[in-house]
Amino acid sequence: MADNRRTSARYVVSVQATLAITGANEACTIMNLSLGGALITASKRHAMGERVNLTFKVPTAADAIEIGATVRWADTTSVGVQFDGLRARDVWALNEYFKSLAA
């Protein structure tokens, strides 16, 4: 049996975002999203354990969601990040967004 340590459901999305690494901003697209992390397009390979900041907007949030994250895996076209922790209002907005995806 495979070891799947994810603690929250992932949702397939296409959300425009900005990935910031040591002051450099990179436009990207979030391809799947959960309360714990995201799969993001990447223009280059990112180092495992690298600290990043992700900023994105969903229709159910009044303001952009800004979250610190850690790179958990990467290849030349995508990067998987684990979020540090979301603010309560961001958790609510994402849960509402996920409900709208299922409708």
N, CA, C and O atoms as CSV, one atom per row, in Angstrom:
chain,resi,resn,atom,element,x,y,z
A,1,MET,N,N,0.841,-1.183,0.000
A,1,MET,CA,C,0.000,0.000,0.000
A,1,MET,C,C,0.889,1.250,0.000
A,1,MET,O,O,1.868,1.322,0.743
A,2,ALA,N,N,0.546,2.209,-0.820
A,2,ALA,CA,C,1.330,3.440,-0.943
A,2,ALA,C,C,1.181,4.303,0.308
A,2,ALA,O,O,0.125,4.331,0.940
A,3,ASP,N,N,2.244,4.993,0.645
A,3,ASP,CA,C,2.242,5.903,1.784
A,3,ASP,C,C,1.775,7.272,1.308
A,3,ASP,O,O,2.520,7.983,0.634
A,4,ASN,N,N,0.552,7.642,1.653
A,4,ASN,CA,C,-0.001,8.936,1.249
A,4,ASN,C,C,-0.202,9.767,2.506
A,4,ASN,O,O,-1.128,9.523,3.278
A,5,ARG,N,N,0.671,10.751,2.708
A,5,ARG,CA,C,0.633,11.538,3.931
A,5,ARG,C,C,-0.182,12.811,3.806
A,5,ARG,O,O,-0.164,13.631,4.724
A,6,ARG,N,N,-0.886,13.006,2.722
A,6,ARG,CA,C,-1.706,14.219,2.582
A,6,ARG,C,C,-2.835,14.182,3.605
A,6,ARG,O,O,-3.442,13.140,3.854
A,7,THR,N,N,-3.097,15.338,4.185
A,7,THR,CA,C,-4.146,15.416,5.197
A,7,THR,C,C,-5.398,16.113,4.698
A,7,THR,O,O,-6.396,16.166,5.417
A,8,SER,N,N,-5.372,16.653,3.476
A,8,SER,CA,C,-6.557,17.312,2.942
A,8,SER,C,C,-6.733,16.978,1.466
A,8,SER,O,O,-5.773,16.692,0.751
A,9,ALA,N,N,-7.988,17.023,1.035
A,9,ALA,CA,C,-8.329,16.688,-0.348
A,9,ALA,C,C,-7.726,17.706,-1.311
A,9,ALA,O,O,-7.643,18.896,-1.006
A,10,ARG,N,N,-7.304,17.217,-2.488
A,10,ARG,CA,C,-6.771,18.082,-3.534
A,10,ARG,C,C,-7.843,18.319,-4.586
A,10,ARG,O,O,-8.647,17.432,-4.873
A,11,TYR,N,N,-7.854,19.512,-5.156
A,11,TYR,CA,C,-8.818,19.889,-6.179
A,11,TYR,C,C,-8.076,20.364,-7.420
A,11,TYR,O,O,-7.152,21.173,-7.331
A,12,VAL,N,N,-8.487,19.854,-8.581
A,12,VAL,CA,C,-7.901,20.288,-9.841
A,12,VAL,C,C,-8.430,21.690,-10.147
A,12,VAL,O,O,-9.640,21.913,-10.180
A,13,VAL,N,N,-7.515,22.622,-10.368
A,13,VAL,CA,C,-7.879,24.020,-10.619
A,13,VAL,C,C,-6.951,24.585,-11.697
A,13,VAL,O,O,-6.006,23.927,-12.132
A,14,SER,N,N,-7.234,25.786,-12.104
A,14,SER,CA,C,-6.324,26.555,-12.959
A,14,SER,C,C,-6.403,27.995,-12.457
A,14,SER,O,O,-7.213,28.794,-12.926
A,15,VAL,N,N,-5.540,28.300,-11.493
A,15,VAL,CA,C,-5.558,29.591,-10.813
A,15,VAL,C,C,-4.232,30.300,-11.067
A,15,VAL,O,O,-3.165,29.752,-10.788
A,16,GLN,N,N,-4.302,31.521,-11.596
A,16,GLN,CA,C,-3.093,32.307,-11.823
A,16,GLN,C,C,-2.514,32.732,-10.474
A,16,GLN,O,O,-3.252,33.089,-9.556
A,17,ALA,N,N,-1.188,32.689,-10.366
A,17,ALA,CA,C,-0.544,32.987,-9.096
A,17,ALA,C,C,0.826,33.596,-9.338
A,17,ALA,O,O,1.313,33.656,-10.467
A,18,THR,N,N,1.434,34.047,-8.250
A,18,THR,CA,C,2.808,34.523,-8.268
A,18,THR,C,C,3.591,33.742,-7.227
A,18,THR,O,O,3.192,33.649,-6.066
A,19,LEU,N,N,4.705,33.185,-7.658
A,19,LEU,CA,C,5.603,32.456,-6.785
A,19,LEU,C,C,6.811,33.352,-6.541
A,19,LEU,O,O,7.507,33.718,-7.487
A,20,ALA,N,N,7.068,33.708,-5.288
A,20,ALA,CA,C,8.183,34.587,-4.949
A,20,ALA,C,C,9.257,33.787,-4.224
A,20,ALA,O,O,8.993,33.124,-3.221
A,21,ILE,N,N,10.478,33.865,-4.759
A,21,ILE,CA,C,11.610,33.157,-4.175
A,21,ILE,C,C,12.757,34.141,-4.045
A,21,ILE,O,O,13.234,34.691,-5.038
A,22,THR,N,N,13.193,34.357,-2.818
A,22,THR,CA,C,14.283,35.304,-2.524
A,22,THR,C,C,14.147,36.611,-3.304
A,22,THR,O,O,15.106,37.084,-3.914
A,23,GLY,N,N,12.957,37.182,-3.275
A,23,GLY,CA,C,12.722,38.477,-3.891
A,23,GLY,C,C,12.381,38.473,-5.362
A,23,GLY,O,O,11.945,39.495,-5.891
A,24,ALA,N,N,12.568,37.348,-6.042
A,24,ALA,CA,C,12.245,37.270,-7.468
A,24,ALA,C,C,10.842,36.686,-7.634
A,24,ALA,O,O,10.533,35.638,-7.066
A,25,ASN,N,N,9.997,37.361,-8.411
A,25,ASN,CA,C,8.634,36.899,-8.652
A,25,ASN,C,C,8.558,36.132,-9.966
A,25,ASN,O,O,9.158,36.521,-10.968
A,26,GLU,N,N,7.814,35.044,-9.939
A,26,GLU,CA,C,7.614,34.203,-11.124
A,26,GLU,C,C,6.111,33.972,-11.298
A,26,GLU,O,O,5.452,33.454,-10.396
A,27,ALA,N,N,5.575,34.354,-12.452
A,27,ALA,CA,C,4.171,34.052,-12.740
A,27,ALA,C,C,4.041,32.549,-12.903
A,27,ALA,O,O,4.900,31.899,-13.499
A,28,CYS,N,N,2.952,32.003,-12.365
A,28,CYS,CA,C,2.735,30.560,-12.443
A,28,CYS,C,C,1.236,30.275,-12.431
A,28,CYS,O,O,0.418,31.182,-12.276
A,29,THR,N,N,0.896,29.013,-12.596
A,29,THR,CA,C,-0.490,28.565,-12.517
A,29,THR,C,C,-0.576,27.447,-11.506
A,29,THR,O,O,0.206,26.497,-11.556
A,30,ILE,N,N,-1.525,27.553,-10.584
A,30,ILE,CA,C,-1.781,26.473,-9.636
A,30,ILE,C,C,-2.632,25.442,-10.362
A,30,ILE,O,O,-3.711,25.756,-10.864
A,31,MET,N,N,-2.135,24.202,-10.414
A,31,MET,CA,C,-2.846,23.133,-11.128
A,31,MET,C,C,-3.694,22.268,-10.207
A,31,MET,O,O,-4.735,21.754,-10.618
A,32,ASN,N,N,-3.256,22.105,-8.971
A,32,ASN,CA,C,-4.136,21.511,-7.975
A,32,ASN,C,C,-3.857,22.165,-6.640
A,32,ASN,O,O,-2.757,22.654,-6.382
A,33,LEU,N,N,-4.882,22.165,-5.790
A,33,LEU,CA,C,-4.847,22.979,-4.589
A,33,LEU,C,C,-5.562,22.256,-3.462
A,33,LEU,O,O,-6.576,21.593,-3.681
A,34,SER,N,N,-5.033,22.385,-2.268
A,34,SER,CA,C,-5.679,21.861,-1.072
A,34,SER,C,C,-5.409,22.839,0.058
A,34,SER,O,O,-4.745,23.856,-0.141
A,35,LEU,N,N,-5.916,22.537,1.234
A,35,LEU,CA,C,-5.628,23.375,2.387
A,35,LEU,C,C,-4.188,23.192,2.860
A,35,LEU,O,O,-3.679,23.998,3.640
A,36,GLY,N,N,-3.535,22.136,2.389
A,36,GLY,CA,C,-2.176,21.847,2.827
A,36,GLY,C,C,-1.085,22.238,1.861
A,36,GLY,O,O,0.079,22.331,2.252
A,37,GLY,N,N,-1.435,22.474,0.582
A,37,GLY,CA,C,-0.396,22.798,-0.383
A,37,GLY,C,C,-0.935,22.913,-1.788
A,37,GLY,O,O,-2.145,22.985,-2.004
A,38,ALA,N,N,-0.010,22.929,-2.752
A,38,ALA,CA,C,-0.403,23.130,-4.145
A,38,ALA,C,C,0.625,22.526,-5.098
A,38,ALA,O,O,1.798,22.361,-4.766
A,39,LEU,N,N,0.140,22.207,-6.286
A,39,LEU,CA,C,0.984,21.822,-7.411
A,39,LEU,C,C,0.965,23.005,-8.368
A,39,LEU,O,O,-0.103,23.461,-8.778
A,40,ILE,N,N,2.149,23.502,-8.723
A,40,ILE,CA,C,2.267,24.745,-9.460
A,40,ILE,C,C,3.146,24.535,-10.690
A,40,ILE,O,O,4.115,23.778,-10.643
A,41,THR,N,N,2.803,25.213,-11.801
A,41,THR,CA,C,3.692,25.195,-12.965
A,41,THR,C,C,4.985,25.919,-12.586
A,41,THR,O,O,4.987,26.801,-11.728
A,42,ALA,N,N,6.055,25.540,-13.223
A,42,ALA,CA,C,7.338,26.186,-12.925
A,42,ALA,C,C,8.141,26.335,-14.203
A,42,ALA,O,O,8.067,25.493,-15.098
A,43,SER,N,N,8.904,27.407,-14.281
A,43,SER,CA,C,9.742,27.629,-15.453
A,43,SER,C,C,11.148,27.086,-15.241
A,43,SER,O,O,11.955,27.060,-16.171
A,44,LYS,N,N,11.444,26.650,-14.014
A,44,LYS,CA,C,12.755,26.070,-13.706
A,44,LYS,C,C,12.593,25.091,-12.545
A,44,LYS,O,O,11.567,25.081,-11.865
A,45,ARG,N,N,13.590,24.294,-12.336
A,45,ARG,CA,C,13.581,23.337,-11.231
A,45,ARG,C,C,13.892,24.071,-9.924
A,45,ARG,O,O,14.829,24.867,-9.858
A,46,HIS,N,N,13.110,23.799,-8.904
A,46,HIS,CA,C,13.317,24.410,-7.594
A,46,HIS,C,C,13.904,23.376,-6.640
A,46,HIS,O,O,13.633,22.182,-6.762
A,47,ALA,N,N,14.699,23.838,-5.703
A,47,ALA,CA,C,15.381,22.943,-4.775
A,47,ALA,C,C,14.437,22.435,-3.684
A,47,ALA,O,O,13.618,23.187,-3.156
A,48,MET,N,N,14.565,21.173,-3.364
A,48,MET,CA,C,13.813,20.570,-2.267
A,48,MET,C,C,14.124,21.345,-0.981
A,48,MET,O,O,15.285,21.603,-0.666
A,49,GLY,N,N,13.081,21.707,-0.252
A,49,GLY,CA,C,13.252,22.445,0.993
A,49,GLY,C,C,13.337,23.946,0.825
A,49,GLY,O,O,13.396,24.674,1.816
A,50,GLU,N,N,13.346,24.428,-0.411
A,50,GLU,CA,C,13.418,25.869,-0.677
A,50,GLU,C,C,12.178,26.565,-0.121
A,50,GLU,O,O,11.066,26.050,-0.237
A,51,ARG,N,N,12.373,27.730,0.478
A,51,ARG,CA,C,11.277,28.534,1.018
A,51,ARG,C,C,10.741,29.446,-0.074
A,51,ARG,O,O,11.516,30.105,-0.767
A,52,VAL,N,N,9.421,29.489,-0.233
A,52,VAL,CA,C,8.779,30.317,-1.248
A,52,VAL,C,C,7.562,31.004,-0.637
A,52,VAL,O,O,7.098,30.637,0.442
A,53,ASN,N,N,7.063,31.995,-1.341
A,53,ASN,CA,C,5.790,32.628,-1.000
A,53,ASN,C,C,4.897,32.535,-2.225
A,53,ASN,O,O,5.343,32.760,-3.350
A,54,LEU,N,N,3.647,32.205,-2.002
A,54,LEU,CA,C,2.677,32.056,-3.074
A,54,LEU,C,C,1.546,33.051,-2.847
A,54,LEU,O,O,1.018,33.163,-1.740
A,55,THR,N,N,1.180,33.768,-3.898
A,55,THR,CA,C,0.072,34.723,-3.834
A,55,THR,C,C,-0.895,34.390,-4.952
A,55,THR,O,O,-0.499,34.257,-6.110
A,56,PHE,N,N,-2.185,34.254,-4.597
A,56,PHE,CA,C,-3.208,33.933,-5.589
A,56,PHE,C,C,-4.564,34.422,-5.108
A,56,PHE,O,O,-4.751,34.729,-3.930
A,57,LYS,N,N,-5.495,34.488,-6.030
A,57,LYS,CA,C,-6.852,34.955,-5.746
A,57,LYS,C,C,-7.856,33.889,-6.144
A,57,LYS,O,O,-7.749,33.282,-7.209
A,58,VAL,N,N,-8.829,33.671,-5.279
A,58,VAL,CA,C,-9.964,32.810,-5.609
A,58,VAL,C,C,-11.230,33.656,-5.493
A,58,VAL,O,O,-11.251,34.636,-4.749
A,59,PRO,N,N,-12.291,33.285,-6.226
A,59,PRO,CA,C,-13.495,34.131,-6.251
A,59,PRO,C,C,-14.171,34.320,-4.898
A,59,PRO,O,O,-14.910,35.285,-4.708
A,60,THR,N,N,-13.928,33.415,-3.962
A,60,THR,CA,C,-14.609,33.489,-2.669
A,60,THR,C,C,-13.837,34.300,-1.629
A,60,THR,O,O,-14.277,34.409,-0.485
A,61,ALA,N,N,-12.697,34.867,-2.011
A,61,ALA,CA,C,-11.896,35.674,-1.083
A,61,ALA,C,C,-11.906,37.130,-1.519
A,61,ALA,O,O,-11.741,37.430,-2.702
A,62,ALA,N,N,-12.098,38.023,-0.577
A,62,ALA,CA,C,-12.092,39.452,-0.884
A,62,ALA,C,C,-10.684,39.922,-1.254
A,62,ALA,O,O,-10.516,40.780,-2.120
A,63,ASP,N,N,-9.693,39.363,-0.601
A,63,ASP,CA,C,-8.300,39.750,-0.839
A,63,ASP,C,C,-7.515,38.549,-1.352
A,63,ASP,O,O,-7.955,37.407,-1.219
A,64,ALA,N,N,-6.360,38.812,-1.932
A,64,ALA,CA,C,-5.485,37.732,-2.381
A,64,ALA,C,C,-5.014,36.926,-1.173
A,64,ALA,O,O,-4.826,37.462,-0.081
A,65,ILE,N,N,-4.831,35.645,-1.392
A,65,ILE,CA,C,-4.275,34.766,-0.368
A,65,ILE,C,C,-2.762,34.779,-0.546
A,65,ILE,O,O,-2.253,34.511,-1.634
A,66,GLU,N,N,-2.051,35.091,0.531
A,66,GLU,CA,C,-0.594,35.097,0.520
A,66,GLU,C,C,-0.132,34.093,1.563
A,66,GLU,O,O,-0.507,34.185,2.732
A,67,ILE,N,N,0.694,33.123,1.132
A,67,ILE,CA,C,1.084,32.053,2.039
A,67,ILE,C,C,2.542,31.668,1.835
A,67,ILE,O,O,3.011,31.566,0.702
A,68,GLY,N,N,3.240,31.459,2.910
A,68,GLY,CA,C,4.587,30.914,2.847
A,68,GLY,C,C,4.489,29.412,2.647
A,68,GLY,O,O,3.519,28.788,3.077
A,69,ALA,N,N,5.488,28.828,1.998
A,69,ALA,CA,C,5.455,27.400,1.715
A,69,ALA,C,C,6.872,26.862,1.560
A,69,ALA,O,O,7.839,27.611,1.425
A,70,THR,N,N,6.955,25.538,1.586
A,70,THR,CA,C,8.217,24.837,1.404
A,70,THR,C,C,8.104,23.910,0.206
A,70,THR,O,O,7.118,23.186,0.073
A,71,VAL,N,N,9.107,23.924,-0.668
A,71,VAL,CA,C,9.129,23.017,-1.814
A,71,VAL,C,C,9.336,21.597,-1.297
A,71,VAL,O,O,10.299,21.323,-0.580
A,72,ARG,N,N,8.415,20.687,-1.670
A,72,ARG,CA,C,8.504,19.291,-1.258
A,72,ARG,C,C,8.985,18.397,-2.386
A,72,ARG,O,O,9.550,17.333,-2.136
A,73,TRP,N,N,8.768,18.818,-3.631
A,73,TRP,CA,C,9.316,18.106,-4.803
A,73,TRP,C,C,9.231,19.031,-6.001
A,73,TRP,O,O,8.450,19.983,-6.012
A,74,ALA,N,N,10.042,18.745,-7.009
A,74,ALA,CA,C,10.034,19.583,-8.213
A,74,ALA,C,C,10.648,18.828,-9.378
A,74,ALA,O,O,11.501,17.959,-9.200
A,75,ASP,N,N,10.193,19.181,-10.578
A,75,ASP,CA,C,10.858,18.762,-11.812
A,75,ASP,C,C,10.988,20.014,-12.671
A,75,ASP,O,O,10.846,21.122,-12.154
A,76,THR,N,N,11.249,19.873,-13.944
A,76,THR,CA,C,11.495,21.059,-14.775
A,76,THR,C,C,10.228,21.801,-15.181
A,76,THR,O,O,10.318,22.903,-15.722
A,77,THR,N,N,9.044,21.229,-14.936
A,77,THR,CA,C,7.799,21.887,-15.344
A,77,THR,C,C,6.829,22.169,-14.198
A,77,THR,O,O,5.867,22.915,-14.382
A,78,SER,N,N,7.058,21.592,-13.028
A,78,SER,CA,C,6.131,21.809,-11.923
A,78,SER,C,C,6.831,21.673,-10.576
A,78,SER,O,O,7.921,21.111,-10.464
A,79,VAL,N,N,6.166,22.204,-9.569
A,79,VAL,CA,C,6.703,22.172,-8.211
A,79,VAL,C,C,5.555,21.927,-7.236
A,79,VAL,O,O,4.480,22.515,-7.362
A,80,GLY,N,N,5.796,21.067,-6.281
A,80,GLY,CA,C,4.813,20.800,-5.225
A,80,GLY,C,C,5.253,21.497,-3.955
A,80,GLY,O,O,6.385,21.324,-3.503
A,81,VAL,N,N,4.351,22.292,-3.373
A,81,VAL,CA,C,4.691,23.019,-2.151
A,81,VAL,C,C,3.732,22.654,-1.027
A,81,VAL,O,O,2.560,22.357,-1.255
A,82,GLN,N,N,4.259,22.684,0.184
A,82,GLN,CA,C,3.461,22.477,1.385
A,82,GLN,C,C,3.338,23.823,2.083
A,82,GLN,O,O,4.339,24.485,2.359
A,83,PHE,N,N,2.094,24.226,2.368
A,83,PHE,CA,C,1.847,25.513,3.012
A,83,PHE,C,C,2.322,25.505,4.460
A,83,PHE,O,O,2.299,24.474,5.132
A,84,ASP,N,N,2.756,26.683,4.932
A,84,ASP,CA,C,3.126,26.844,6.337
A,84,ASP,C,C,1.892,26.792,7.224
A,84,ASP,O,O,1.928,26.214,8.311
A,85,GLY,N,N,0.824,27.382,6.774
A,85,GLY,CA,C,-0.411,27.474,7.549
A,85,GLY,C,C,-1.225,28.635,7.035
A,85,GLY,O,O,-0.699,29.723,6.800
A,86,LEU,N,N,-2.491,28.404,6.865
A,86,LEU,CA,C,-3.383,29.433,6.327
A,86,LEU,C,C,-4.062,30.196,7.452
A,86,LEU,O,O,-4.303,29.650,8.529
A,87,ARG,N,N,-4.367,31.451,7.198
A,87,ARG,CA,C,-5.175,32.234,8.140
A,87,ARG,C,C,-6.608,31.700,8.097
A,87,ARG,O,O,-7.025,31.119,7.095
A,88,ALA,N,N,-7.348,31.892,9.161
A,88,ALA,CA,C,-8.721,31.380,9.256
A,88,ALA,C,C,-9.581,31.870,8.100
A,88,ALA,O,O,-10.361,31.098,7.542
A,89,ARG,N,N,-9.449,33.141,7.734
A,89,ARG,CA,C,-10.276,33.672,6.633
A,89,ARG,C,C,-9.918,33.009,5.303
A,89,ARG,O,O,-10.782,32.837,4.444
A,90,ASP,N,N,-8.645,32.634,5.129
A,90,ASP,CA,C,-8.227,31.960,3.901
A,90,ASP,C,C,-8.733,30.523,3.863
A,90,ASP,O,O,-9.120,30.029,2.804
A,91,VAL,N,N,-8.732,29.851,5.013
A,91,VAL,CA,C,-9.297,28.501,5.097
A,91,VAL,C,C,-10.769,28.550,4.713
A,91,VAL,O,O,-11.238,27.714,3.941
A,92,TRP,N,N,-11.504,29.529,5.249
A,92,TRP,CA,C,-12.932,29.653,4.926
A,92,TRP,C,C,-13.112,29.896,3.432
A,92,TRP,O,O,-13.927,29.235,2.788
A,93,ALA,N,N,-12.351,30.843,2.876
A,93,ALA,CA,C,-12.488,31.178,1.449
A,93,ALA,C,C,-12.166,29.971,0.575
A,93,ALA,O,O,-12.872,29.710,-0.399
A,94,LEU,N,N,-11.116,29.236,0.905
A,94,LEU,CA,C,-10.762,28.050,0.111
A,94,LEU,C,C,-11.818,26.964,0.228
A,94,LEU,O,O,-12.164,26.336,-0.773
A,95,ASN,N,N,-12.337,26.731,1.421
A,95,ASN,CA,C,-13.397,25.727,1.572
A,95,ASN,C,C,-14.628,26.096,0.760
A,95,ASN,O,O,-15.258,25.225,0.160
A,96,GLU,N,N,-14.977,27.374,0.734
A,96,GLU,CA,C,-16.112,27.832,-0.074
A,96,GLU,C,C,-15.805,27.655,-1.570
A,96,GLU,O,O,-16.677,27.255,-2.341
A,97,TYR,N,N,-14.590,27.948,-1.964
A,97,TYR,CA,C,-14.157,27.753,-3.355
A,97,TYR,C,C,-14.235,26.274,-3.738
A,97,TYR,O,O,-14.734,25.932,-4.810
A,98,PHE,N,N,-13.743,25.406,-2.864
A,98,PHE,CA,C,-13.794,23.960,-3.144
A,98,PHE,C,C,-15.236,23.471,-3.282
A,98,PHE,O,O,-15.524,22.622,-4.126
A,99,LYS,N,N,-16.146,24.003,-2.456
A,99,LYS,CA,C,-17.559,23.639,-2.569
A,99,LYS,C,C,-18.103,24.046,-3.938
A,99,LYS,O,O,-18.876,23.305,-4.545
A,100,SER,N,N,-17.699,25.224,-4.425
A,100,SER,CA,C,-18.194,25.693,-5.722
A,100,SER,C,C,-17.660,24.828,-6.860
A,100,SER,O,O,-18.322,24.689,-7.888
A,101,LEU,N,N,-16.485,24.251,-6.693
A,101,LEU,CA,C,-15.923,23.370,-7.725
A,101,LEU,C,C,-16.704,22.066,-7.842
A,101,LEU,O,O,-16.821,21.489,-8.922
A,102,ALA,N,N,-17.234,21.618,-6.714
A,102,ALA,CA,C,-17.970,20.350,-6.676
A,102,ALA,C,C,-19.401,20.506,-7.192
A,102,ALA,O,O,-20.053,19.520,-7.533
A,103,ALA,N,N,-19.882,21.745,-7.248
A,103,ALA,CA,C,-21.269,21.992,-7.666
A,103,ALA,C,C,-21.476,21.802,-9.158
A,103,ALA,O,O,-22.590,21.975,-9.653
